[in-house]
Amino acid sequence: MEYRNLTEKEIEQLEGQACLSDNWNGVKVAPGFTPEHVHHTRFSGEVRLGEFCSVFSLPGGIKKHSGLRHVTLHNVTVGDNCCIENIHNYIANYEIGNDTFIENVDIIMVDGISRFGNGVEVSVLNETGGREVVINDRLSAHMAYIMALYRHRPELVSHLKDISGKYADRYASGKGRIGCHATIINTGSIKGVRVGDYADICGACRLSNGSIMSNSYAPVHIGDGVICDDFIISSGSHIDDGTMLSRCFVGQSCRLGHNYSASDSLFFSNCQGENGEACAIFAGPFTVTHHKSTLLIAGMFSFMNAGSGSNQSNHMYKLGPIHQGTLERGAKTTSDSYILWPARVGAFSLVMGRHVNHADTGNLPFSYLIEQNNTTYLAPAVNLRSVGTIRDAQKWPKRDGRKDPDKLDYINYNLLSPYTVQKMIKGRDILLRLRNASGELSDIYSFHSAKIRNSALVKGISLYETAIIKFMGNSIIKRLEDTVFQNNEEIRARLEPDTETGRGEWVDISGLITPKSEIDKLTNRIESGEITRIDEINAEFGRMHENYYTYEWRWAYEKIEEVFGINLESITSEEIIRIVEKWKESVVGLDRLVYEDAKKEFSMAYMTGFGADGSQAEKERDFEQVQGDFENNPFVTAVLEHIETKSALGDELICRMKKVGPSPQP
């Protein structure tokens, strides 16, 4: 915009309205500027003012005309139709966008060159350092994962830090920005903070050295009593009610409130934290903690729900707080659970009680870890039949609150994937080896520092095998759907993978499930200097995510041959039929177990506390009014529908396979 000098008449009017300036030539205004809405304002340095034409309608029905009242501006650009009033100290070195409302603020300033939270080192996982993540406003969970955990490749980590540092330097400035349509009211100090469009800051105590990445798609709310130092808050997040953050990154659509406090921690998409405390944690997508007595410390989590009183220790009073632990995706802790780091808990496992023996159940997912008499007992695979596990898998996609079209994290919600199935294959082999080594009649089997009862081991083997067959059958049915085959050659051609990528080990890079070979290719390109920009790195993660199902089939193709003992290059329609029949048994079998688990929620024992003053019949009616009846429960009907749908899907493929003719003769 081209600005003009004030006219003598405008200067005279401004001075008559108690406005001051050491140099009126330093004040430039928009062509349509009129001074009648500027009162008790002091100008210093170079100031640019837009037009003041609009009116703000505030809650309660009050209206305020845009303008400046009781404010000191030093080196500030004010956009069109802003209302700024009652600034107790001053605003210095800021550009303020159009239609922004600022009222009752102590001070807003940038002092010297600021990087607005970019380039801050967060000592995640290890409080004493060694796993620092350099945060920036484009940080994804996946890039942070590599920066924190790939310390066995110092050149790679050095390049990532260099990329992050250069990004921070590129956006360093002596002038801050407050975006368009932002609201800042009843707030203390804002120093070295960049505020995005449509941000709502109401009642915050102190914000220093940070970025609030609000936009029109996903506004950010910062509420009463919030204190943030050295931070970045991504789009769509809600920080409220006395939350205190120090050296933290908050990802997209997170919610932190009710006096939650965190230091040196990373929270990625859709995390929730209330009442408790976090120190040096890596909270991957959907990490949730709600309770006052819950402490998460020096751990890596994702898709996790922490029960009340959950906590961990990261030292044993020797070399200090140097230990760390991992709860793989979907792990949960019950009330008053405790884990002494170091430890690793497998995906979708449940931790109950106090565990001090450094368990490692990474290759035994879907398990229960239960403490009895200071001993960790392991029940492998039992969470596969839990109604809670299935409910969790269904709820996460529905609870993705990200409205910003530019999503930083690529999240795979699949319960069964090459990542979890490869672990179940390893888990089944571990259990079989334990049984062979100790004998089938042993009462207790020892695995690392945990104990496994005989009945739990037998059930674990069976459940793992059922789930493995279910995944393999899902893959082959998906591959053959919606196609009519004339002969076996056409079936074999359709089953042929489209790529070689996907073989070997798969990894969960904090929400992104992908072949390890793809991560290795990316890290090699970063290490060699071929990739030098954050957006290039994020684009590679996006490409991996988009190609997930192509890569998944490549992996499944090999494993199907191992699991079913067949050669897919010479498979026949009759063998497909046998696979589908096994798959149907597995799917229906698991669904029946889930159905029975759900049924427990409607047993008489669960009705305790209902029908407070009445008979047994009244208790049942009271329970039904609150919880509904079992057969009409939405989840129960969904399980029954799933059985019917999957059975019909299998029957349809079997029908198509029966119509396949013999292969053409050469």
C-alpha positions in Angstrom: 0.0 0.0 0.0 1.2 3.5 -0.7 1.0 5.8 2.3 0.8 9.6 2.5 1.9 12.2 5.0 -0.6 13.7 7.4 -2.0 17.1 6.5 -1.5 20.0 8.8 -5.2 20.0 9.5 -5.1 16.2 10.4 -2.1 16.9 12.7 -3.9 19.7 14.4 -7.0 17.6 14.9 -4.9 14.7 16.3 -3.2 17.0 18.8 -6.6 18.3 19.8 -7.5 14.7 20.6 -4.5 14.3 23.0 -2.3 12.6 20.4 1.5 13.2 20.5 4.5 12.6 18.3 8.2 13.6 18.4 8.1 13.7 14.6 4.8 13.8 12.7 6.7 13.2 9.5 7.4 9.7 10.7 3.6 9.0 10.7 2.2 7.9 7.3 -1.4 7.0 6.6 -3.5 5.3 4.1 -5.2 7.5 1.4 -8.6 7.1 3.0 -7.4 7.8 6.6 -9.4 10.2 8.7 -8.3 11.1 12.2 -11.6 11.3 14.1 -11.2 7.8 15.7 -7.6 8.3 17.0 -7.5 9.6 20.6 -4.9 9.7 23.3 -2.3 8.1 21.1 1.5 8.6 21.1 3.5 7.9 18.0 7.2 7.1 17.9 9.6 6.0 15.2 8.0 5.1 11.9 4.3 4.4 12.1 1.9 3.4 9.3 -1.9 3.7 9.8 -4.7 2.3 7.7 -8.3 3.4 7.5 -10.7 3.2 10.4 -14.2 2.7 8.9 -15.7 -0.4 10.5 -17.5 -1.2 13.8 -16.8 -4.2 16.0 -19.8 -5.9 17.6 -18.8 -7.4 21.0 -20.5 -10.0 23.2 -23.3 -8.4 25.2 -24.3 -6.1 22.4 -21.7 -3.4 22.8 -20.2 -1.8 19.6 -16.8 -0.2 19.2 -15.7 1.8 16.2 -12.3 0.9 14.8 -9.6 3.3 15.8 -6.8 4.0 18.3 -7.4 5.0 21.9 -4.9 5.2 24.8 -2.0 3.5 23.1 1.7 4.2 22.3 3.0 2.9 19.0 6.6 2.7 18.1 7.6 1.4 14.7 4.2 -0.1 14.1 2.1 -0.7 11.0 -1.6 -0.8 11.7 -3.9 -2.3 9.0 -7.3 -1.2 7.9 -10.2 -1.2 10.4 -8.3 -2.2 13.5 -9.4 -1.3 17.0 -6.5 -0.8 19.4 -7.1 0.7 22.9 -6.0 0.7 26.5 -2.4 -0.6 26.0 -0.9 0.0 29.4 2.7 0.3 28.1 3.2 0.3 24.4 3.3 -1.7 21.1 6.7 -1.7 19.5 8.1 -3.1 16.2 5.0 -4.9 14.9 2.9 -5.2 11.8 -0.8 -5.6 12.5 -3.1 -6.9 9.9 -6.6 -5.7 8.9 -9.7 -6.0 11.1 -7.8 -6.9 14.3 -9.0 -6.0 17.8 -6.5 -5.4 20.6 -7.7 -4.1 24.0 -6.4 -4.1 27.6 -2.9 -5.4 27.0 0.2 -4.6 29.0 2.9 -4.7 26.3 3.4 -6.1 22.8 7.0 -5.8 21.5 9.9 -7.3 19.6 13.3 -6.3 21.1 16.1 -7.0 18.6 16.1 -9.9 16.1 13.6 -12.7 17.0 13.1 -16.1 15.4 9.7 -16.4 17.1 10.2 -19.8 18.6 11.8 -21.3 15.5 15.2 -22.8 16.3 14.5 -23.5 20.0 16.1 -26.8 21.1 13.7 -29.0 23.1 15.5 -31.7 25.2 12.9 -34.3 24.6 13.1 -37.9 26.1 16.3 -37.2 27.9 16.2 -34.2 30.3 20.0 -34.0 30.4 20.2 -33.6 26.6 21.4 -35.7 23.7 18.1 -36.0 21.9 17.3 -32.4 21.3 14.7 -31.6 18.6 15.0 -28.2 16.9 11.4 -27.0 16.6 10.0 -24.8 13.8 6.5 -23.9 12.6 6.6 -26.6 9.9 7.7 -29.4 12.2 6.0 -32.8 11.6 5.9 -35.7 14.1 7.9 -37.7 11.6 10.8 -35.3 11.2 11.0 -34.9 14.9 11.0 -38.7 15.4 14.1 -39.0 13.2 15.8 -36.0 14.7 15.3 -37.4 18.2 15.9 -41.1 17.7 18.3 -41.5 14.9 21.3 -40.5 17.0 23.2 -43.5 15.7 23.6 -41.4 12.5 25.2 -38.2 13.7 25.7 -36.8 10.2 22.0 -37.1 9.5 21.1 -35.4 12.8 23.6 -32.6 12.1 22.0 -32.0 8.6 18.5 -31.9 10.1 19.6 -29.4 12.7 21.3 -27.3 10.1 18.1 -27.4 7.9 16.0 -26.4 10.9 18.5 -23.6 11.9 18.6 -22.2 8.4 14.8 -22.2 8.3 14.7 -20.3 11.6 17.2 -17.8 10.3 15.2 -17.2 7.1 12.2 -16.0 9.1 14.2 -14.1 11.8 13.2 -10.4 12.0 13.3 -7.4 14.1 9.6 -6.9 13.5 6.8 -9.1 14.6 3.4 -9.7 13.0 -0.1 -9.9 14.3 -2.4 -11.2 11.5 -5.8 -10.2 10.2 -9.0 -10.7 12.1 -7.1 -11.5 15.3 -8.3 -10.7 18.8 -6.1 -9.9 21.8 -7.8 -8.8 25.0 -7.1 -8.6 28.7 -3.6 -10.0 28.2 -0.2 -9.4 30.0 3.0 -9.3 28.0 3.5 -10.5 24.4 7.2 -10.4 23.5 8.7 -11.7 20.4 5.6 -13.6 19.3 4.2 -13.9 15.8 0.4 -14.2 15.9 -1.5 -15.6 12.9 -4.8 -14.7 11.3 -8.0 -15.2 13.3 -6.1 -15.9 16.5 -8.0 -15.4 19.7 -5.9 -14.5 22.7 -8.0 -13.7 25.8 -6.7 -13.4 29.3 -3.2 -14.8 28.7 -0.5 -13.9 31.3 2.7 -14.1 29.3 3.7 -15.1 25.8 7.3 -14.9 24.9 9.4 -16.0 21.9 6.9 -18.0 20.0 4.7 -18.5 17.0 0.9 -18.9 17.0 0.1 -20.5 13.6 -3.5 -19.5 13.5 -5.4 -19.1 10.2 -8.9 -18.7 8.8 -9.4 -22.5 8.4 -8.2 -23.4 11.9 -8.0 -20.5 14.4 -5.9 -20.8 17.6 -7.3 -19.9 21.0 -5.1 -18.9 23.9 -7.1 -18.4 27.1 -7.0 -17.3 30.7 -3.9 -17.5 32.7 -1.8 -19.1 30.0 2.0 -18.8 30.2 4.1 -19.8 27.2 7.9 -19.3 26.8 9.9 -20.5 23.8 7.1 -22.2 22.0 5.2 -22.9 18.7 1.5 -23.5 18.7 0.1 -24.9 15.4 -3.2 -24.2 13.7 -6.5 -25.2 15.3 -5.1 -25.7 18.8 -6.8 -24.6 22.0 -4.6 -23.6 25.0 -6.6 -22.5 28.1 -7.1 -22.3 31.8 -3.7 -21.7 33.3 -1.7 -23.9 31.0 2.1 -23.4 31.4 4.4 -24.3 28.5 8.2 -23.9 28.4 10.2 -25.0 25.4 7.3 -26.9 23.8 5.9 -27.5 20.3 2.1 -28.0 20.1 0.9 -29.6 16.9 -2.4 -29.1 15.0 -5.7 -29.3 16.8 -4.3 -30.0 20.2 -6.1 -29.1 23.4 -4.2 -28.2 26.6 -6.0 -26.8 29.7 -7.0 -27.0 33.3 -3.6 -26.0 34.6 -1.6 -28.4 32.5 2.1 -27.9 32.7 4.8 -29.1 30.3 8.4 -28.4 29.7 10.8 -29.6 26.9 7.9 -31.6 25.3 6.5 -32.1 21.9 2.7 -32.6 21.3 1.6 -33.5 17.8 -1.8 -33.6 16.1 -4.9 -34.1 18.2 -3.1 -34.5 21.6 -5.0 -33.5 24.8 -3.5 -32.6 28.1 -5.4 -31.5 31.2 -4.6 -31.2 34.9 -1.4 -33.2 34.8 2.2 -32.6 34.0 4.6 -33.5 31.2 8.4 -33.3 31.2 10.6 -34.2 28.2 7.9 -36.3 26.4 7.4 -37.0 22.8 3.6 -37.1 22.5 2.8 -38.5 19.0 -0.7 -38.0 17.5 -3.7 -38.6 19.8 -1.7 -38.8 23.1 -4.3 -38.1 25.8 -3.9 -37.4 29.5 -6.7 -35.8 31.6 -6.0 -36.3 35.3 -4.4 -34.2 37.9 -2.1 -36.8 39.4 -0.7 -38.0 36.0 2.9 -37.4 35.2 4.3 -38.3 31.8 8.1 -38.1 31.7 10.9 -39.0 29.3 8.6 -41.2 27.2 7.5 -41.6 23.6 3.7 -42.1 23.1 1.1 -42.1 20.4 -2.6 -43.0 20.3 -2.2 -43.3 24.0 -4.6 -42.8 26.9 -3.0 -42.3 30.4 -5.1 -43.3 33.4 -5.3 -41.3 36.5 -2.1 -41.4 38.6 -0.1 -42.9 35.8 3.6 -42.0 36.0 7.1 -43.1 35.2 10.6 -42.7 36.6 13.5 -42.0 34.4 16.4 -42.5 36.8 17.5 -44.9 39.5 19.4 -42.4 41.7 22.7 -43.2 40.0 23.6 -41.2 37.0 20.5 -39.0 37.1 17.5 -38.7 34.8 19.0 -40.4 31.7 16.6 -43.2 31.1 13.7 -43.2 28.6 10.9 -45.4 27.5 8.4 -46.1 24.7 4.8 -47.0 24.7 4.1 -48.0 21.1 1.0 -46.8 19.3 -2.3 -47.5 21.0 -0.9 -48.5 24.4 -2.9 -47.5 27.5 -2.2 -47.2 31.2 -4.7 -47.8 34.0 -5.2 -45.8 37.1 -2.1 -45.7 39.4 0.1 -47.5 36.9 3.8 -47.0 37.1 6.7 -47.9 34.8 10.4 -47.7 35.7 12.2 -46.6 32.6 13.9 -47.9 30.5 11.1 -50.1 29.2 9.3 -50.7 25.9 5.6 -51.6 25.7 4.2 -53.2 22.5 1.5 -51.6 20.4 -2.1 -51.6 21.6 -1.1 -53.0 25.0 -2.6 -52.3 28.4 -0.4 -51.5 31.4 -1.9 -52.2 34.9 0.0 -51.9 38.2 3.6 -51.0 39.0 6.3 -52.3 36.8 10.0 -52.0 37.9 11.6 -54.8 35.8 12.3 -52.9 32.5 9.9 -55.0 30.4 10.4 -55.1 26.6 7.2 -56.4 24.9 7.7 -54.6 21.6 7.3 -57.8 19.6 4.3 -58.9 21.7 1.6 -56.3 20.7 -2.0 -56.3 21.9 -1.0 -57.6 25.3 -1.8 -57.0 28.9 1.0 -56.2 31.4 -0.3 -56.9 34.8 1.6 -56.5 38.1 1.2 -59.1 40.8 3.5 -59.1 43.9 6.1 -56.9 42.1 6.2 -59.3 39.2 5.1 -58.4 35.6 2.7 -61.0 34.2 2.2 -60.8 30.4 -1.0 -61.9 28.7 -0.1 -61.8 25.0 -2.6 -60.9 22.3 -5.6 -60.7 24.5 -6.3 -57.1 23.5 -7.2 -58.4 20.0 -10.5 -59.6 21.4 -11.1 -56.5 23.5 -14.1 -54.3 22.6 -12.1 -51.3 23.8 -9.4 -51.9 21.3 -11.9 -51.9 18.4 -13.7 -48.9 19.8 -10.4 -47.0 20.0 -9.5 -47.8 16.4 -12.9 -46.5 15.3 -12.9 -43.3 17.3 -9.5 -41.9 16.3 -10.4 -40.9 12.7 -13.6 -39.4 14.0 -11.7 -37.3 16.5 -9.2 -35.9 14.1 -10.1 -32.2 14.6 -7.7 -30.8 12.0 -9.5 -28.3 9.8 -6.3 -26.8 8.2 -6.0 -28.2 4.7 -2.2 -28.0 5.1 -1.7 -31.0 7.5 1.7 -31.4 9.0 1.4 -35.0 10.3 0.5 -38.0 8.1 -1.5 -40.4 10.3 -2.3 -44.0 9.5 -5.2 -45.3 11.6 -5.1 -49.0 10.6 -5.2 -51.4 13.5 -3.7 -54.2 11.5 -0.9 -53.1 9.2 2.5 -54.6 8.2 3.9 -52.8 11.2 1.7 -54.6 13.8 1.3 -57.9 11.8 5.1 -58.3 11.5 5.3 -58.0 15.3 2.5 -60.5 15.7 4.4 -62.9 13.5 7.5 -62.4 15.6 5.4 -62.7 18.8 3.9 -66.0 17.7 7.4 -67.3 17.0 8.6 -66.1 20.4 5.7 -67.9 22.2 6.3 -71.1 20.2 10.0 -71.1 21.1 9.2 -70.5 24.7 6.8 -73.5 24.7 9.3 -75.7 22.9 12.2 -74.7 25.2 10.3 -75.1 28.5 7.8 -77.8 27.5 4.0 -77.7 27.0 3.3 -78.6 30.6 5.1 -75.7 32.2 2.9 -73.5 34.4 5.0 -70.4 33.9 7.2 -69.2 31.1 9.8 -66.5 31.5 10.2 -63.8 28.8 12.9 -61.2 29.6 11.7 -59.8 33.0 8.1 -60.9 32.6 6.2 -64.1 33.3 3.6 -65.7 31.0 1.1 -68.3 32.3 0.6 -71.5 30.3 -3.0 -70.7 29.5 -2.1 -67.1 28.4 0.7 -68.4 26.1 -1.7 -70.9 24.4 -4.3 -68.2 23.9 -1.7 -65.8 22.6 -0.5 -68.2 19.9 -4.0 -68.8 18.8 -5.1 -65.1 18.8 -1.9 -64.1 16.9 -2.5 -66.7 14.2 -6.1 -65.7 13.9 -5.2 -62.0 13.4 -2.4 -62.8 11.0 -4.8 -64.8 8.8 -7.4 -62.0 9.0 -4.9 -59.4 7.8 -3.6 -61.7 4.9 -7.1 -62.5 3.9 -8.1 -58.8 4.0 -5.2 -58.0 1.7 -5.9 -60.7 -0.9 -9.7 -60.0 -1.0 -9.0 -56.3 -1.4 -6.6 -57.1 -4.3 -9.1 -59.2 -6.1 -12.3 -57.1 -5.5 -14.5 -55.9 -8.4 -12.8 -58.0 -11.1 -14.2 -60.9 -13.0 -11.5 -63.5 -13.8 -11.8 -65.9 -16.7 -8.9 -68.2 -15.7 -6.1 -68.7 -13.1 -3.6 -66.7 -15.2 -5.7 -63.6 -14.9 -5.8 -64.1 -11.1 -2.0 -64.5 -10.9 -1.5 -61.4 -13.0 -3.8 -59.3 -10.8 -2.0 -60.5 -7.7 1.4 -59.5 -9.0 2.7 -56.5 -7.0 3.0 -53.1 -8.6 6.3 -52.2 -6.9 9.2 -53.8 -5.2 9.0 -51.2 -2.4 7.4 -52.6 0.8 9.5 -55.7 1.4 11.2 -56.2 4.7 10.7 -54.4 7.9 8.1 -51.7 8.5 8.2 -48.8 11.0 5.8 -46.5 12.8 7.4 -43.0 12.5 5.0 -41.4 15.1 1.8 -42.0 13.2 3.2 -42.7 9.7 3.4 -46.4 8.9 5.8 -47.1 6.1 8.6 -49.5 4.9 11.9 -48.9 6.7 13.5 -48.9 3.3 11.7 -45.7 2.4 12.8 -44.0 5.6 16.4 -45.2 4.8 16.2 -43.7 1.3 15.0 -40.3 2.7 17.6 -40.2 5.5 20.3 -41.0 3.0 19.2 -38.2 0.7 19.2 -35.8 3.7 22.6 -37.0 4.8 24.1 -36.6 1.4 22.8 -33.0 1.1 20.4 -33.8 -1.8 17.4 -32.7 0.3 17.9 -29.4 2.1 14.4 -28.0 2.8 11.8 -28.8 5.4 9.0 -28.8 2.9 10.9 -31.3 0.8 11.2 -33.6 3.8 7.5 -33.3 4.6 6.6 -33.9 0.9 8.5 -37.2 1.1 6.5 -38.3 4.1 3.3 -37.4 2.2 4.4 -39.5 -0.7 5.0 -42.5 1.6 1.6 -42.0 3.2 -0.2 -41.9 -0.2 1.5 -45.1 -1.4 0.8 -47.0 1.8 -1.6 -49.6 0.2 0.6 -50.2 -2.8 3.5 -50.9 -0.4 1.3 -52.9 1.9 0.4 -55.3 -0.9 4.0 -55.8 -1.8 4.7 -56.9 1.9 1.6 -59.0 2.1 2.3 -60.8 -1.1 5.5 -62.4 0.4 3.9 -63.1 3.8 0.8 -64.7 2.3 3.1 -67.3 0.7 4.8 -67.9 4.1 1.6 -68.0 6.1 -0.5 -70.2 3.8 2.4 -72.2 2.3 1.5 -71.5 -1.3 3.2 -70.0 -4.3 1.2 -67.0 -5.6 2.9 -67.3 -9.0 1.1 -70.6 -9.5 -2.0 -70.1 -7.3 -5.3 -71.5 -8.5 -8.9 -70.4 -7.8 -9.3 -73.4 -5.6 -6.5 -72.2 -3.3 -8.0 -68.8 -3.2 -11.3 -70.3 -2.0 -9.4 -72.2 0.8 -7.7 -69.0 1.9 -11.0 -67.1 1.9 -12.7 -69.9 4.0 -9.9 -69.6 6.6 -10.2 -65.8 6.5 -13.9 -66.0 7.2 -13.3 -68.3 10.2 -10.8 -65.8 11.5 -12.9 -62.7 10.9 -16.0 -64.2 12.4 -14.1 -65.8 15.2 -12.5 -62.5 16.3 -15.8 -60.6 15.9 -17.5 -63.2 18.1 -14.8 -62.7 20.8 -15.4 -59.0 20.6 -19.1 -59.5 20.8 -18.7 -61.6 23.9 -16.4 -59.0 25.5 -19.0 -56.3 24.8 -21.7 -58.5 26.4 -19.8 -58.4 29.7 -20.6 -54.7 29.9 -24.3 -55.6 30.3 -23.8 -58.3 33.0 -25.5 -58.1 36.4 -22.1 -57.2 38.0 -21.9 -54.0 35.8 -25.3 -53.0 37.0 -24.1 -52.4 40.5 -25.0 -48.8 41.5 -28.0 -48.6 39.2 -31.6 -48.5 40.5 -30.4 -47.0 43.8 -33.5 -47.6 45.9 -35.5 -50.2 44.0 -35.8 -53.9 43.2 -33.6 -56.0 40.9 -36.1 -55.3 38.1 -35.9 -51.5 38.7 -32.1 -51.8 38.6 -32.3 -53.5 35.2 -34.7 -50.8 33.9 -32.5 -48.0 35.3 -29.4 -49.5 33.6 -31.3 -49.9 30.3 -32.5 -46.3 30.4 -28.9 -45.1 30.9 -26.9 -47.6 28.9 -29.5 -48.9 26.5 -30.1 -52.6 25.9 -27.4 -54.9 24.7 -28.8 -56.0 21.3 -29.6 -52.4 20.3 -26.2 -50.9 21.4 -24.7 -49.2 18.4 -21.3 -50.9 18.8 -22.9 -54.3 19.2 -25.1 -53.9 16.1 -22.0 -52.7 14.2 -20.1 -55.9 15.2 -23.0 -58.0 14.0 -23.2 -56.0 10.8 -19.5 -56.4 10.3 -19.8 -60.2 10.6 -22.6 -60.2 8.0 -20.7 -57.8 5.7 -17.4 -59.7 5.8 -19.1 -63.1 5.4 -21.0 -61.7 2.3 -17.7 -60.3 1.0 -16.0 -63.6 1.3 -18.9 -65.5 -0.2 -19.0 -63.2 -3.2 -15.3 -63.8 -3.9 -15.8 -67.5 -3.5 -18.6 -67.4 -6.0 -16.4 -65.6 -8.5 -13.6 -68.1 -8.0 -15.9 -71.0 -8.6 -16.7 -69.5 -12.1 -13.0 -69.3 -13.1 -12.2 -71.7 -15.9 -9.0 -73.6 -16.5 -5.8 -71.7 -17.6 -5.3 -71.4 -21.3 -3.0 -74.1 -22.8 0.3 -72.9 -24.2 
